[in-house]
Amino acid sequence: MQTAKHRQPIYRSAFGDILIDADCLASMLTSYFMTDDMDAAAVETKFFQMLDIYNLDRQEYFASIGKYEGLKPSGVAVIEDILDYYAQKVADGELPGH
């Protein structure tokens, strides 16, 4: 995941860049997980487990004020896998790109 010059999150797939809005990404992930027969509580638990909120050994910050929305490496991998799946479906013409 990268952030472009215009401060919009971009995912660079093998097929091209995907512009990502955080709210839409959350909806997309929720839909993806719920098609795997996860209920709303299981999806919420999955999201919570992806967050890196209890990492007290974070060395890159002197201080942190407010909520920290970092992801564990495993959480990043899950999102990358889903976005790669989406990119493949768009490239194959199975899903619209916009």
N, C-alpha and C positions, 0 to 999 in steps of 0.2 A: 504494500500500500504506500502511495506517495501523495504528497500535496503539491499541486501545480502552482505556478506563479500567481494565478488568480485566486489562490487559497481554497480551491475546491478539491476534495479528495478524489484521487484518480487511482484506479487499479489498472496496472499494465499487464494485460493478458497477452498470450501468444498471437492473438488475432487482432489486437488493437487496444486502445485505451478505453476504459469504462469510467464515465463520470458518475460519482456516487454521492447521493444525498443520504445523510445518516438515518433520517426517519424512514426513507424508502428502503434502505438496506435492512433496517430492523424488521420492516414488514415482509420483505423478501425472505429473510432468514426464518421468521416465524412461520410463514407459509410453507417453506421448504421442510422445516422440522415437523410441522403438523401433518404433512403428507406421509411422513414415516410413522403415523399413528401415535404421535406424542400429543398429550393433552396440554392445555394452557399452563398448568403447574409444572409439567416436565420441561416445557420450553423455557419458562422463567428460570428454572433450576439450571438448565443448560447454559443460558446467557450468564447467569451469576457465576457459574464455574469457569467461564471463559475470561472473566475479569481478573485482573491482577491487583486486587484491592488490599490484600493482607501482606504484601511483600514489604516487610520492614527493612530489608537489606538493600533497598533501592539507593544506590550510591550517586546517581546522576543529578540529584536535586539536593540543594542545601536545606530547603523547606518546602512544604506543600500546604497550600491553603485551599480549602474547598474539596470537592470530590475529585478523585483521580480516576480517569476513565481508561486506564491502560488495559491492554489485553495480554494474557499469558501467550507465550509462543504457540501453545496448542490451540488457543482461540484464534490467533492469526491464521494458523494452518487450516482450521475449519472454514473460515471465511474465504480464504484463497481457494480452497477446493470447490466451494459452492460457486464462487465467481468464475472459476475456470469452467465448471459445468455449464453455467449460464452462457459464457462466451462461446463454448463449443456448440450449444444449441442455436445461438444466434448465427454463428458462422455456417451451420448446416441448414439454415432457413427454417428450423423448427419453431423458433420463437422470434417475435419482432425485436429489433434493436432499440426501438423508441416507444 
